[in-house]
Amino acid sequence: MLSTGTRPTDTDVQEPAPAGRRLRVVIVDEELPYPPISGKRIRTLNLVLRLARRHDIRYLCHRNADPAELRQAVEFFRDHGITPVLSDSVVPPKSVHGGAKFYARLAANLLSPRPYLVDVNNSPALRAAAADYARQHAVDVWQVEWTPFAEVLRGLPTRPLVIVAHNIESQIWQRYWETEASPLKRWYIARQWQKFERFERAAFADCTRLVTVSPADATLARERFGAERVTVVDNGVDTAYFQPADMPGDPAHILFLGSLDWRPNLDGVRLLLEQVFPAIRQSVPGACLSVVGRNPPAWLLELAREVPGVQLHANVPDVRPHLAAAGVLAVPLRIGGGSRLKILEALAASVPVISTRVGAEGLTLEPGRDLTVVEDVPDMTAALIAHAQAPETGRVQAASGRRRVLEQYDWDALADRLEQVWLEAASATSSLAGRRR
């Protein structure tokens, strides 16, 4: 697995490191991405742990909301050669849990030119921590691990700047708008969509390099926002960790896997529970559905209890037993961006995948060969019934999908690609500084 690096120590301000040498990198994010219990955390952790063997990395972020998790994460990062730089602020609560304070923040954001997600994460404490670090230390590369955090560094001497766009956020808000039925919510969402369009255009133009997680997102960034310096570093999977089970799972056992505090997943799982799965049970009475994910809201816990044949498993330490038991992974997304790590994990484990077109976006997998892709969520009913009754096609697809994953989505090669972005960004900035002198 992953080796333990040497714990770096703070140094005085020095000249920038030459390209191709050990770099000093500061990553700005919402929290320490440990334990790896969401797609974003899994991606970030797998890349930075590999690159910490070759470069000095500081991780500047809010404090994780759970104090026990924070202590565990700090120890883990230090043991792997990464120095946490924590602000005095705690990561903001997820909006899916609502509450009066959340709606008050939404109302206040009507007066702001920036999107809600930018403002809520742009805490004075995090900005101060970034400013203090920039003033006291030399940095070869600054990396923003989510586009909204570009605002934290605005106005600071933080060049070169790499933005990692885990999604094109304006695309997600556009899809919220397209699928929302409430006129009032639709009105508010339209304004968030417009704000993110402006924010992403400015952020992508200002950064030294933009990293997207899929070719589709790179094309969107270039065509819609005029981004010029774009590199694709795909999402990946640990193919040694996710292995096929000895025996295929029950074809009538459906698995939904994903963070249950992310609105696109909640939208998809609600449709799965309310529409798709009850229709499947009419044709396949023995069908069962496992919903696996972290931090489910109260309404989802109640809904899962009400639907026969459904079990919800919250905050599990290891998803592999659930993949081994399942006969198929269902990805009923109609809102989203980037690409789905859960599809890569399922195929690495040779579990068949049935996904909507939006759910399968961003992955260079071939529908009909590596997985089954349907246009929208209602179309999943017939596809899942067909798999339960004749699973061989899905199993052949899963075997092909695993071969594709092994060829293209290994984390080691992806870390090398991100490292090259860092080296090129640092080299370009150093060359520009030399010409100015």
C-alpha positions as CSV (number, residue, x, y, z in Angstrom):
1,M,0.0,0.0,0.0
2,L,1.3,3.5,0.8
3,S,4.7,4.1,2.4
4,T,5.3,6.5,5.2
5,G,7.2,9.6,4.3
6,T,9.5,11.8,6.3
7,R,7.7,14.5,8.3
8,P,8.7,17.9,6.8
9,T,9.6,20.9,8.9
10,D,8.9,24.6,8.4
11,T,11.7,26.5,6.7
12,D,12.6,30.2,6.3
13,V,11.7,32.0,3.1
14,Q,13.9,30.8,0.2
15,E,14.2,31.2,-3.5
16,P,11.7,29.1,-5.5
17,A,12.8,25.5,-6.1
18,P,13.8,24.7,-9.7
19,A,11.4,22.7,-11.9
20,G,12.1,19.0,-11.6
21,R,13.3,19.2,-8.0
22,R,11.5,18.8,-4.7
23,L,8.8,21.4,-4.6
24,R,7.1,23.2,-1.6
25,V,3.4,22.9,-2.2
26,V,0.5,24.3,-0.2
27,I,-2.9,22.7,-0.8
28,V,-6.0,24.8,0.2
29,D,-9.1,22.7,1.0
30,E,-12.2,22.6,3.2
31,E,-10.8,20.0,5.6
32,L,-8.3,17.2,6.0
33,P,-9.5,14.5,3.6
34,Y,-9.3,11.6,6.1
35,P,-10.7,9.1,6.6
36,P,-11.4,8.5,2.9
37,I,-15.2,8.3,3.1
38,S,-16.3,10.4,0.0
39,G,-15.3,10.5,-3.6
40,K,-13.5,13.9,-3.2
41,R,-11.5,12.6,-0.2
42,I,-10.6,9.4,-1.9
43,R,-9.2,11.2,-4.9
44,T,-7.4,13.9,-3.0
45,L,-5.8,11.5,-0.5
46,N,-4.6,9.0,-3.1
47,L,-2.9,11.7,-5.1
48,V,-1.3,13.7,-2.2
49,L,0.0,10.7,-0.4
50,R,1.9,9.6,-3.5
51,L,3.2,13.1,-4.2
52,A,4.3,13.6,-0.5
53,R,7.0,11.0,-1.1
54,R,8.6,13.4,-3.6
55,H,7.6,16.9,-2.5
56,D,7.0,18.9,0.7
57,I,3.3,19.4,1.1
58,R,1.4,21.6,3.6
59,Y,-2.4,21.1,3.8
60,L,-4.1,24.4,4.7
61,C,-7.8,24.1,5.6
62,H,-10.6,24.5,8.1
63,R,-10.7,22.1,11.1
64,N,-12.8,18.9,10.5
65,A,-16.1,19.3,12.3
66,D,-15.6,16.0,14.3
67,P,-12.8,16.6,16.9
68,A,-12.0,12.9,17.0
69,E,-11.8,12.7,13.2
70,L,-9.6,15.8,13.2
71,R,-7.1,14.2,15.7
72,Q,-7.0,11.0,13.6
73,A,-6.5,13.0,10.4
74,V,-3.7,15.2,11.8
75,E,-1.8,12.1,13.0
76,F,-2.3,10.3,9.7
77,F,-1.1,13.2,7.6
78,R,2.0,13.8,9.8
79,D,2.8,10.1,9.7
80,H,2.7,10.3,5.9
81,G,5.0,13.4,5.6
82,I,2.3,16.1,5.1
83,T,2.1,19.1,7.5
84,P,-1.5,20.3,8.4
85,V,-1.9,24.0,8.6
86,L,-5.2,24.5,10.3
87,S,-7.3,27.7,10.6
88,D,-9.3,28.5,13.7
89,S,-12.6,27.9,11.8
90,V,-14.5,24.7,11.6
91,V,-15.7,23.3,8.2
92,P,-19.2,24.7,7.5
93,P,-22.1,22.2,8.0
94,K,-23.5,20.6,4.9
95,S,-26.6,22.3,3.6
96,V,-28.6,19.0,3.2
97,H,-29.4,19.0,6.9
98,G,-31.1,22.4,6.6
99,G,-32.2,24.4,9.7
100,A,-33.0,28.0,10.4
101,K,-29.3,29.2,10.3
102,F,-28.9,27.5,6.9
103,Y,-31.9,29.3,5.4
104,A,-30.7,32.6,7.0
105,R,-27.3,32.2,5.2
106,L,-29.1,31.5,1.9
107,A,-31.1,34.7,2.3
108,A,-28.0,36.7,3.2
109,N,-26.3,35.4,0.0
110,L,-28.9,37.2,-2.1
111,L,-26.9,40.4,-1.4
112,S,-23.6,38.9,-2.4
113,P,-22.1,38.8,-5.9
114,R,-20.5,35.4,-5.1
115,P,-22.2,32.0,-5.0
116,Y,-23.3,30.7,-1.6
117,L,-20.7,27.9,-1.6
118,V,-17.9,30.4,-2.1
119,D,-19.1,32.8,0.6
120,V,-19.8,30.1,3.2
121,N,-16.3,28.6,2.9
122,N,-14.5,31.9,2.7
123,S,-14.0,32.3,6.4
124,P,-11.9,35.2,7.8
125,A,-9.9,32.7,9.8
126,L,-9.0,30.6,6.7
127,R,-8.1,33.7,4.8
128,A,-5.9,34.9,7.7
129,A,-4.2,31.5,7.9
130,A,-3.4,31.6,4.1
131,A,-2.2,35.2,4.4
132,D,0.1,34.4,7.3
133,Y,1.6,31.4,5.6
134,A,2.2,33.3,2.3
135,R,3.9,36.1,4.3
136,Q,6.2,33.8,6.3
137,H,7.1,31.0,3.8
138,A,8.3,30.4,0.3
139,V,5.9,28.3,-1.8
140,D,6.6,26.9,-5.2
141,V,3.0,25.9,-6.0
142,W,-0.3,26.8,-4.4
143,Q,-3.1,24.3,-5.2
144,V,-6.8,25.0,-4.6
145,E,-8.5,21.6,-4.1
146,W,-12.0,22.9,-4.9
147,T,-12.8,25.9,-7.2
148,P,-14.7,27.9,-4.5
149,F,-11.5,28.1,-2.4
150,A,-9.9,30.3,-5.1
151,E,-11.6,33.2,-3.3
152,V,-9.6,32.4,-0.1
153,L,-6.4,33.3,-1.9
154,R,-7.7,36.3,-3.9
155,G,-5.4,39.3,-3.5
156,L,-2.6,37.2,-1.9
157,P,0.9,36.6,-3.5
158,T,0.0,33.0,-4.2
159,R,1.5,32.2,-7.6
160,P,1.7,29.9,-9.4
161,L,-1.9,28.8,-8.6
162,V,-3.3,25.4,-9.7
163,I,-7.1,25.0,-9.4
164,V,-8.5,21.5,-9.2
165,A,-12.1,21.5,-10.4
166,H,-13.6,18.4,-9.1
167,N,-16.7,19.5,-11.0
168,I,-17.7,22.4,-13.2
169,E,-19.9,23.8,-10.5
170,S,-22.1,26.0,-12.8
171,Q,-23.0,22.8,-14.7
172,I,-24.3,21.2,-11.5
173,W,-26.4,24.3,-10.7
174,Q,-27.7,24.4,-14.2
175,R,-28.9,20.8,-13.7
176,Y,-30.4,21.6,-10.3
177,W,-32.4,24.3,-12.2
178,E,-33.5,21.9,-14.9
179,T,-34.8,19.3,-12.5
180,E,-36.3,21.5,-9.7
181,A,-40.1,21.7,-9.7
182,S,-40.6,24.5,-7.0
183,P,-40.8,27.9,-8.6
184,L,-39.2,29.7,-5.6
185,K,-36.3,27.2,-5.4
186,R,-35.9,27.4,-9.2
187,W,-35.7,31.2,-9.0
188,Y,-33.0,31.0,-6.3
189,I,-31.1,28.2,-8.1
190,A,-31.0,30.2,-11.3
191,R,-29.2,33.0,-9.4
192,Q,-26.7,30.6,-8.0
193,W,-26.1,29.2,-11.5
194,Q,-25.4,32.7,-12.8
195,K,-23.1,33.6,-10.0
196,F,-21.1,30.4,-10.5
197,E,-20.8,31.1,-14.2
198,R,-19.2,34.5,-13.4
199,F,-17.0,33.1,-10.6
200,E,-15.6,30.2,-12.6
201,R,-14.9,32.3,-15.6
202,A,-12.8,34.7,-13.5
203,A,-11.1,31.9,-11.5
204,F,-10.2,29.9,-14.5
205,A,-8.8,32.9,-16.3
206,D,-6.7,33.9,-13.2
207,C,-5.1,30.6,-12.3
208,T,-1.8,29.4,-13.7
209,R,-3.2,25.9,-14.5
210,L,-6.6,24.4,-14.3
211,V,-7.0,20.6,-13.6
212,T,-10.2,18.9,-14.4
213,V,-11.2,15.3,-13.6
214,S,-12.5,14.4,-17.1
215,P,-12.0,15.2,-20.7
216,A,-15.6,16.4,-20.8
217,D,-15.1,18.9,-18.1
218,A,-11.9,20.1,-19.8
219,T,-13.8,20.7,-23.0
220,L,-16.6,22.6,-21.1
221,A,-14.0,24.8,-19.3
222,R,-12.4,25.7,-22.6
223,E,-15.6,26.2,-24.6
224,R,-17.8,27.9,-22.0
225,F,-15.2,29.8,-20.0
226,G,-12.3,30.3,-22.4
227,A,-9.9,28.4,-20.1
228,E,-6.5,28.0,-21.9
229,R,-4.2,26.1,-19.6
230,V,-6.2,22.9,-18.8
231,T,-4.9,19.5,-17.9
232,V,-7.0,16.4,-17.3
233,V,-6.1,14.3,-14.2
234,D,-8.8,11.7,-14.1
235,N,-10.4,10.2,-11.0
236,G,-8.9,6.8,-10.3
237,V,-9.1,3.6,-8.2
238,D,-6.8,1.5,-6.1
239,T,-6.9,-1.7,-8.2
240,A,-5.0,-3.6,-5.5
241,Y,-7.6,-2.7,-2.9
242,F,-10.7,-3.3,-5.0
243,Q,-10.6,-6.9,-6.2
244,P,-13.3,-9.2,-7.6
245,A,-15.0,-11.5,-5.1
246,D,-14.7,-15.2,-5.3
247,M,-18.3,-15.6,-6.4
248,P,-20.6,-13.1,-8.2
249,G,-23.2,-11.4,-6.1
250,D,-27.0,-12.0,-6.2
251,P,-28.1,-10.3,-9.5
252,A,-31.3,-9.2,-7.7
253,H,-29.3,-7.4,-5.0
254,I,-28.9,-3.8,-6.1
255,L,-26.4,-1.4,-4.5
256,F,-26.5,2.4,-4.3
257,L,-23.1,3.8,-3.2
258,G,-22.3,7.4,-2.5
259,S,-22.1,10.3,0.0
260,L,-25.5,11.0,1.4
261,D,-24.8,14.6,2.2
262,W,-24.4,15.6,-1.4
263,R,-27.5,16.8,-3.1
264,P,-27.1,15.1,-6.5
265,N,-26.8,11.7,-4.7
266,L,-29.8,12.5,-2.6
267,D,-31.9,13.4,-5.6
268,G,-30.9,10.1,-7.3
269,V,-31.5,7.9,-4.3
270,R,-34.9,9.4,-3.7
271,L,-36.0,8.6,-7.2
272,L,-34.5,5.1,-6.8
273,L,-36.5,4.5,-3.6
274,E,-39.8,6.2,-4.6
275,Q,-40.1,5.1,-8.3
276,V,-37.5,2.7,-9.6
277,F,-37.1,0.1,-6.9
278,P,-40.9,-0.4,-6.1
279,A,-41.4,-1.1,-9.8
280,I,-38.6,-3.6,-9.8
281,R,-40.1,-5.5,-6.9
282,Q,-43.3,-5.9,-8.8
283,S,-41.4,-8.0,-11.5
284,V,-38.7,-9.4,-9.2
285,P,-40.3,-9.9,-5.7
286,G,-37.1,-11.1,-4.2
287,A,-35.1,-8.0,-5.2
288,C,-33.3,-6.1,-2.5
289,L,-31.6,-2.7,-2.4
290,S,-28.6,-1.7,-0.2
291,V,-28.0,2.1,0.2
292,V,-24.5,2.7,1.4
293,G,-23.1,6.1,2.3
294,R,-22.1,8.7,4.9
295,N,-24.2,11.2,6.8
296,P,-27.8,10.4,5.6
297,P,-30.3,13.0,6.5
298,A,-33.3,12.1,8.7
299,W,-35.8,12.0,5.9
300,L,-33.7,9.4,4.0
301,L,-33.4,7.2,7.0
302,E,-37.2,7.3,7.4
303,L,-37.9,6.7,3.7
304,A,-35.5,3.7,3.6
305,R,-37.4,2.1,6.6
306,E,-40.7,2.5,4.8
307,V,-39.7,0.8,1.5
308,P,-39.8,-3.0,1.6
309,G,-36.6,-4.7,0.7
310,V,-34.3,-1.7,1.4
311,Q,-31.5,-1.5,3.9
312,L,-29.5,1.6,4.6
313,H,-25.9,1.3,5.8
314,A,-24.5,4.6,7.1
315,N,-20.9,5.6,7.6
316,V,-19.5,2.1,6.9
317,P,-15.7,1.7,7.4
318,D,-15.3,-0.4,4.2
319,V,-17.5,-0.6,1.2
320,R,-15.9,-3.8,-0.2
321,P,-18.2,-6.2,1.6
322,H,-21.2,-4.4,0.1
323,L,-19.7,-4.6,-3.4
324,A,-19.0,-8.3,-2.9
325,A,-22.6,-9.0,-1.9
326,A,-24.3,-6.9,-4.7
327,G,-25.1,-8.2,-8.1
328,V,-25.2,-4.7,-9.7
329,L,-24.4,-1.1,-8.9
330,A,-27.1,1.4,-9.7
331,V,-26.1,5.0,-10.5
332,P,-29.4,6.9,-10.8
333,L,-28.0,10.5,-11.2
334,R,-29.6,13.3,-13.2
335,I,-27.5,16.0,-11.6
336,G,-23.8,16.0,-11.4
337,G,-20.4,16.8,-13.0
338,G,-16.9,15.4,-12.9
339,S,-16.8,11.6,-12.8
340,R,-17.9,8.9,-10.4
341,L,-15.3,7.0,-8.5
342,K,-17.9,4.5,-7.3
343,I,-18.2,3.3,-10.9
344,L,-14.5,2.7,-11.1
345,E,-14.5,0.9,-7.7
346,A,-17.4,-1.3,-8.8
347,L,-15.8,-2.3,-12.1
348,A,-12.4,-2.9,-10.4
349,A,-14.3,-5.4,-8.2
350,S,-16.0,-6.8,-11.3
351,V,-19.5,-5.7,-10.2
352,P,-21.8,-4.8,-13.2
353,V,-22.9,-1.2,-13.4
354,I,-26.2,0.3,-14.7
355,S,-26.0,4.1,-14.9
356,T,-27.8,7.1,-16.3
357,R,-26.0,9.1,-19.0
358,V,-25.2,11.8,-16.4
359,G,-23.9,9.3,-13.9
360,A,-21.5,7.8,-16.5
361,E,-20.2,11.1,-17.7
362,G,-16.5,11.8,-17.7
363,L,-15.3,8.2,-17.9
364,T,-13.8,6.7,-21.0
365,L,-15.9,3.6,-20.7
366,E,-18.0,2.3,-23.6
367,P,-21.7,1.8,-23.0
368,G,-22.7,-1.7,-23.9
369,R,-19.2,-3.0,-23.6
370,D,-18.1,-1.9,-20.1
371,L,-21.4,-1.0,-18.5
372,T,-25.0,-0.3,-19.3
373,V,-26.0,3.3,-19.8
374,V,-29.6,4.5,-19.9
375,E,-30.8,8.0,-20.7
376,D,-32.6,8.9,-17.5
377,V,-33.6,7.5,-14.1
378,P,-37.0,6.0,-15.1
379,D,-35.2,4.0,-17.8
380,M,-33.2,2.2,-15.1
381,T,-36.2,0.1,-14.1
382,A,-36.3,-2.1,-17.2
383,A,-32.5,-2.4,-17.2
384,L,-32.2,-3.5,-13.6
385,I,-35.1,-6.0,-14.1
386,A,-33.4,-7.4,-17.2
387,H,-30.1,-7.8,-15.2
388,A,-31.9,-9.6,-12.3
389,Q,-33.5,-12.0,-14.8
390,A,-30.4,-12.6,-17.1
391,P,-27.2,-11.4,-15.4
392,E,-24.7,-12.8,-17.8
393,T,-24.5,-9.7,-20.1
394,G,-23.8,-7.5,-17.1
395,R,-21.0,-9.8,-15.8
396,V,-19.3,-9.8,-19.2
397,Q,-19.5,-6.0,-19.2
398,A,-18.0,-5.9,-15.8
399,A,-15.1,-8.0,-16.8
400,S,-14.5,-5.7,-19.8
401,G,-14.8,-2.7,-17.5
402,R,-12.3,-4.0,-15.1
403,R,-9.8,-4.4,-17.9
404,R,-10.4,-0.8,-18.9
405,V,-10.0,0.4,-15.3
406,L,-6.7,-1.4,-15.0
407,E,-5.4,0.2,-18.2
408,Q,-6.4,3.8,-17.5
409,Y,-7.4,4.6,-13.9
410,D,-4.4,3.6,-11.7
411,W,-3.6,6.2,-9.1
412,D,0.2,6.0,-9.6
413,A,0.0,7.2,-13.2
414,L,-2.5,9.9,-12.3
415,A,-0.2,11.2,-9.5
416,D,2.6,11.4,-12.1
417,R,0.3,13.5,-14.3
418,L,-0.5,16.0,-11.5
419,E,3.1,16.2,-10.5
420,Q,3.9,17.3,-14.1
421,V,1.4,20.1,-13.7
422,W,3.1,21.3,-10.6
423,L,6.6,21.1,-12.2
424,E,5.4,23.0,-15.3
425,A,3.6,25.7,-13.3
426,A,6.6,26.2,-11.0
427,S,9.0,26.3,-13.9
428,A,6.9,28.8,-15.9
429,T,6.6,31.1,-12.9
430,S,10.4,30.9,-12.1
431,S,11.2,31.7,-15.7
432,L,8.9,34.7,-15.7
433,A,10.4,36.0,-12.5
434,G,13.9,35.6,-13.9
435,R,13.1,37.6,-17.0
436,R,11.6,40.4,-14.9
437,R,14.8,40.6,-12.9
